[in-house]
Amino acid sequence: MNILLLGAGGQLGRALAAALPALGTLTALDRSQANLADLDALPGVVRRHRPDLLVNAAAYTAVDRAEREPQAAQRVNAEAVAVLAAEARRAGALLLHYSTDYVFDGAKPAPYVESDAAHPLNAYGRSKLAGERAVLDSGCRALVLRLSWVYSADPQARNFVNAVLAQACTRDTLDMVADQVGAPTSAARIAAVSAQAAQACLAGRLAPGLYHLSAAGSVDRHTLARHIVARALRNGWPLRLRPEGIAAVPTPAASAAGEDRLPPVPASHAPRPLNSRLDGTALSRALGLALPDWREDLDAMLDARRPPQAQPLATGRPKNG
């Protein structure tokens, strides 16, 4: 089986590049080799590789910047995805595409299921929802997997875990929102389940369509930040910040609300859903698997990471940013 992976340079793409070779012959392309913003070139990329499985892990993910560049987000997250869906249909390939919890407004008090009505709060969410619909309306055979709060073991990746650890090395205090709830999910876990789902769909054991993929359990960002710092300290990280130095604040007054960045928040800060919990029961039952509690993969990743060199202590209160 020929597999074409787009977005191989991102944190999810790197995890997929490690998991997908078990299914067949993998060609993994990063943005320099397949830029989704270049709509005219995309058909040729797909046709040259003649995939049986086309995996799209590429996306415009700068949530705040999308408020200023909605057309750029729409081009990559929706228009380019429509091109990929058309090419998948033309080739008879299975398209595996990823979406986000940001298609929801977060007002529901319970975890979201696949049939819940979408209502994005920001330009990024609107572009991802448009991409979902482009795939599902295209007539191609496809799996669309919604994700939330993704992190990886890569210390250079832009995610909440790395942002907290970076701030904890240089700060004594940190404000963190306590009213945004979700389930941190490992990119490696997502990649492993994705490979299993693709294989099952190709074999006719899993129906194509839209599914939620998320770790079990849930946690608010304030508790999560304290958990990350406490675990890193236990593992010998030379952090200035202590769990008790992380203050709980509501989102409107927060100096740290983004999932991949910490203070300061710019004037163009995009609103986030307070409830990012995704109910993954449908996919878990279909595949006969039980995803672990969010702590399991996160703790294993933190335990395996080597601490950075100790940072010199500065005098006075550290500046934001």
C-alpha positions as CSV (number, residue, x, y, z in Angstrom):
1,M,0.0,0.0,0.0
2,N,1.3,3.5,-0.9
3,I,0.8,6.1,1.8
4,L,1.3,9.8,1.3
5,L,1.6,12.0,4.4
6,L,1.3,15.8,4.2
7,G,2.5,18.0,7.1
8,A,5.3,15.7,8.1
9,G,7.2,18.5,9.8
10,G,4.6,19.2,12.5
11,Q,4.4,17.5,15.9
12,L,1.5,15.3,14.7
13,G,3.1,14.7,11.3
14,R,6.4,13.5,13.0
15,A,4.4,11.1,15.1
16,L,2.5,9.8,12.1
17,A,5.7,9.4,10.1
18,A,6.8,7.0,12.8
19,A,3.5,5.0,13.0
20,L,2.4,4.7,9.4
21,P,5.2,2.6,7.9
22,A,3.7,-0.4,9.6
23,L,0.8,-0.1,7.1
24,G,2.8,0.2,3.9
25,T,5.3,2.3,1.9
26,L,5.3,5.8,3.3
27,T,6.2,9.1,1.5
28,A,6.3,11.9,4.1
29,L,6.3,15.5,2.8
30,D,6.7,18.6,4.9
31,R,5.6,22.1,3.9
32,S,8.7,22.8,1.8
33,Q,7.7,19.8,-0.4
34,A,3.9,20.2,-0.3
35,N,2.6,23.6,0.6
36,L,-1.2,23.5,1.1
37,A,-1.3,27.2,0.4
38,D,-0.3,26.5,-3.2
39,L,-3.6,25.1,-4.5
40,D,-2.5,24.8,-8.1
41,A,0.4,22.5,-7.2
42,L,-1.5,20.2,-4.8
43,P,-3.1,17.9,-7.5
44,G,0.2,17.2,-9.0
45,V,1.7,16.3,-5.7
46,V,-1.0,13.7,-5.0
47,R,-1.0,12.3,-8.5
48,R,2.7,11.8,-8.6
49,H,2.6,9.6,-5.6
50,R,-0.6,7.7,-6.4
51,P,-1.5,7.0,-2.8
52,D,-3.9,4.4,-1.5
53,L,-4.0,6.3,1.8
54,L,-3.7,10.1,1.8
55,V,-3.0,11.5,5.3
56,N,-3.3,15.2,5.8
57,A,-1.6,16.4,9.0
58,A,-0.9,19.9,7.5
59,A,-2.9,22.9,8.7
60,Y,-2.9,26.6,9.4
61,T,-2.7,26.4,13.2
62,A,-1.9,30.0,14.3
63,V,-5.1,30.5,16.1
64,D,-4.6,34.2,17.1
65,R,-3.0,35.1,13.8
66,A,-6.0,33.7,12.0
67,E,-8.1,36.5,13.4
68,R,-6.0,38.9,11.3
69,E,-5.5,36.4,8.4
70,P,-8.8,34.6,8.0
71,Q,-8.4,34.2,4.2
72,A,-5.0,32.5,4.7
73,A,-6.5,30.1,7.3
74,Q,-9.4,29.4,5.0
75,R,-7.1,28.7,2.1
76,V,-5.1,26.1,3.9
77,N,-7.7,24.6,6.2
78,A,-10.6,24.5,3.8
79,E,-9.8,25.2,0.2
80,A,-6.7,23.1,0.1
81,V,-8.5,20.3,1.9
82,A,-11.3,20.4,-0.7
83,V,-8.6,19.9,-3.4
84,L,-7.2,16.9,-1.4
85,A,-10.6,15.4,-1.1
86,A,-11.2,15.7,-4.8
87,E,-7.9,14.0,-5.6
88,A,-8.6,11.2,-3.1
89,R,-11.9,10.6,-4.8
90,R,-10.2,10.6,-8.2
91,A,-7.5,8.1,-7.1
92,G,-9.9,5.9,-5.0
93,A,-7.8,6.6,-2.0
94,L,-8.8,6.8,1.6
95,L,-8.3,10.3,3.0
96,L,-7.4,10.7,6.7
97,H,-7.9,14.3,7.8
98,Y,-7.7,16.0,11.2
99,S,-10.0,18.6,12.7
100,T,-10.3,20.3,16.1
101,D,-12.5,20.9,19.1
102,Y,-12.5,24.6,18.1
103,V,-15.4,23.8,15.8
104,F,-17.5,24.0,19.0
105,D,-18.3,27.0,21.1
106,G,-17.7,25.2,24.4
107,A,-21.1,26.0,25.9
108,K,-22.2,22.4,26.3
109,P,-21.7,21.2,29.9
110,A,-20.9,17.6,28.8
111,P,-18.3,16.2,26.4
112,Y,-19.1,16.8,22.7
113,V,-20.2,13.9,20.5
114,E,-19.9,13.8,16.8
115,S,-23.6,14.7,16.1
116,D,-23.5,17.9,18.2
117,A,-24.0,21.1,16.2
118,A,-20.8,23.0,15.5
119,H,-20.5,26.7,16.3
120,P,-16.9,28.0,16.1
121,L,-15.9,31.0,18.1
122,N,-12.9,32.1,16.0
123,A,-11.6,32.2,12.5
124,Y,-9.4,29.2,12.9
125,G,-12.4,27.1,14.1
126,R,-14.5,28.3,11.1
127,S,-11.8,27.4,8.7
128,K,-11.4,23.9,10.2
129,L,-15.2,23.3,10.1
130,A,-15.2,24.3,6.5
131,G,-12.5,21.8,5.8
132,E,-14.5,19.1,7.6
133,R,-17.5,19.8,5.4
134,A,-15.4,19.9,2.3
135,V,-14.2,16.4,3.0
136,L,-17.5,14.9,4.1
137,D,-19.4,16.5,1.2
138,S,-16.8,15.5,-1.5
139,G,-17.9,11.9,-1.9
140,C,-14.4,10.5,-1.3
141,R,-13.9,7.7,1.2
142,A,-12.6,9.6,4.3
143,L,-11.9,9.6,8.0
144,V,-12.1,12.9,9.8
145,L,-10.7,12.8,13.3
146,R,-11.3,15.7,15.7
147,L,-8.5,16.3,18.2
148,S,-7.9,18.7,21.1
149,W,-5.1,19.7,23.4
150,V,-2.4,17.9,21.4
151,Y,1.2,17.7,22.7
152,S,4.3,15.7,21.9
153,A,7.7,14.7,23.3
154,D,9.4,17.2,20.9
155,P,10.8,20.0,23.1
156,Q,10.6,22.4,20.1
157,A,7.0,21.8,19.4
158,R,4.5,24.6,20.0
159,N,2.1,23.2,22.6
160,F,0.8,23.9,26.1
161,V,3.1,21.5,27.9
162,N,6.2,23.1,26.4
163,A,4.9,26.6,27.0
164,V,4.4,25.9,30.7
165,L,7.8,24.3,31.1
166,A,9.5,27.2,29.4
167,Q,7.8,29.7,31.6
168,A,8.5,27.6,34.7
169,C,12.2,27.8,34.1
170,T,12.3,31.6,34.4
171,R,9.2,32.7,36.4
172,D,8.2,32.6,40.0
173,T,4.5,33.1,39.4
174,L,2.1,32.4,36.6
175,D,-1.6,33.1,36.0
176,M,-3.5,30.2,34.4
177,V,-7.1,29.9,33.3
178,A,-9.1,27.5,35.5
179,D,-12.3,27.5,33.4
180,Q,-11.0,25.9,30.2
181,V,-11.4,22.1,30.3
182,G,-10.2,19.4,28.0
183,A,-8.1,16.2,27.8
184,P,-4.4,16.5,26.8
185,T,-3.7,13.9,24.2
186,S,-0.3,12.6,23.0
187,A,0.6,13.0,19.3
188,A,2.1,9.5,19.5
189,R,-1.2,8.1,20.8
190,I,-3.1,9.9,18.1
191,A,-0.8,8.5,15.5
192,A,-1.1,4.9,16.7
193,V,-4.9,5.1,16.8
194,S,-4.9,6.8,13.4
195,A,-3.0,4.0,11.9
196,Q,-5.3,1.5,13.5
197,A,-8.4,3.4,12.3
198,A,-7.1,3.7,8.7
199,Q,-6.3,0.0,8.5
200,A,-9.7,-0.9,9.9
201,C,-11.4,1.5,7.4
202,L,-9.5,0.1,4.4
203,A,-10.5,-3.4,5.5
204,G,-14.1,-2.5,5.9
205,R,-14.2,-2.9,9.7
206,L,-14.7,0.8,10.4
207,A,-17.2,3.0,8.6
208,P,-15.8,6.2,7.0
209,G,-16.9,9.4,8.6
210,L,-16.3,11.8,11.4
211,Y,-14.9,10.6,14.8
212,H,-13.6,12.2,18.0
213,L,-10.2,11.0,19.2
214,S,-9.2,12.1,22.7
215,A,-7.6,10.8,25.9
216,A,-9.9,9.7,28.7
217,G,-10.8,12.0,31.6
218,S,-10.5,15.8,31.6
219,V,-8.7,18.6,33.4
220,D,-8.7,22.4,33.5
221,R,-5.7,24.3,32.3
222,H,-4.8,25.6,35.8
223,T,-4.7,22.0,37.3
224,L,-2.9,20.8,34.2
225,A,-0.2,23.4,34.5
226,R,0.3,22.6,38.2
227,H,0.5,18.9,37.3
228,I,3.2,19.5,34.7
229,V,5.3,21.6,37.0
230,A,5.0,19.1,39.9
231,R,5.9,16.2,37.7
232,A,8.9,18.0,36.2
233,L,10.1,19.0,39.7
234,R,9.8,15.4,40.8
235,N,12.0,14.4,37.9
236,G,14.7,16.9,38.8
237,W,14.0,19.8,36.5
238,P,15.6,23.0,37.8
239,L,12.4,25.1,37.8
240,R,11.9,28.4,39.5
241,L,8.2,28.0,39.4
242,R,6.4,25.9,42.0
243,P,2.9,24.5,41.7
244,E,1.6,26.8,44.4
245,G,2.9,29.8,42.3
246,I,0.4,29.1,39.6
247,A,-2.7,31.2,40.3
248,A,-6.2,30.3,39.0
249,V,-7.9,33.0,37.0
250,P,-11.0,33.2,34.7
251,T,-10.5,33.4,31.0
252,P,-11.5,37.0,30.5
253,A,-8.9,38.2,33.0
254,A,-6.3,35.7,32.1
255,S,-2.7,36.5,31.0
256,A,-2.4,33.0,29.7
257,A,-5.2,31.5,27.6
258,G,-3.6,30.1,24.5
259,E,-2.8,26.5,24.1
260,D,0.6,27.0,22.5
261,R,1.7,30.3,24.1
262,L,1.7,32.1,27.4
263,P,1.5,35.8,28.4
264,P,1.1,38.4,27.2
265,V,-2.1,37.9,25.2
266,P,-2.4,40.4,22.3
267,A,-5.4,42.5,21.4
268,S,-6.2,40.1,18.6
269,H,-6.4,37.1,20.9
270,A,-8.9,34.7,19.6
271,P,-11.7,33.4,21.9
272,R,-11.3,29.8,22.9
273,P,-14.1,27.3,23.9
274,L,-14.2,26.8,27.6
275,N,-15.3,23.2,27.1
276,S,-13.0,21.2,24.8
277,R,-14.0,17.8,26.0
278,L,-14.6,15.3,23.1
279,D,-16.4,12.1,23.6
280,G,-14.4,9.4,21.8
281,T,-16.7,6.5,22.6
282,A,-17.8,6.0,19.0
283,L,-14.2,5.4,17.7
284,S,-13.1,3.5,20.7
285,R,-16.0,1.0,20.4
286,A,-15.6,0.6,16.7
287,L,-11.9,-0.2,17.1
288,G,-12.3,-2.2,20.3
289,L,-9.9,-0.1,22.3
290,A,-9.9,2.0,25.4
291,L,-7.9,5.2,25.4
292,P,-6.0,5.8,28.7
293,D,-6.6,8.6,31.1
294,W,-4.7,11.8,30.0
295,R,-2.2,11.4,32.9
296,E,-0.8,8.1,31.6
297,D,0.8,9.4,28.4
298,L,1.6,12.8,29.8
299,D,3.5,11.4,32.8
300,A,5.3,8.9,30.7
301,M,6.4,11.6,28.3
302,L,7.5,13.9,31.1
303,D,9.4,11.1,32.9
304,A,11.3,10.3,29.7
305,R,12.4,13.9,29.0
306,R,15.8,15.1,30.1
307,P,15.7,18.3,32.2
308,P,17.4,21.4,30.8
309,Q,20.5,22.9,32.4
310,A,19.8,25.0,35.5
311,Q,18.9,28.6,34.8
312,P,20.6,31.4,36.8
313,L,18.2,33.1,39.3
314,A,17.3,36.7,38.5
315,T,16.5,39.3,41.1
316,G,13.0,40.8,41.4
317,R,9.8,39.7,39.7
318,P,10.3,38.4,36.2
319,K,8.7,40.3,33.3
320,N,5.8,38.7,31.4
321,G,6.7,37.1,28.1
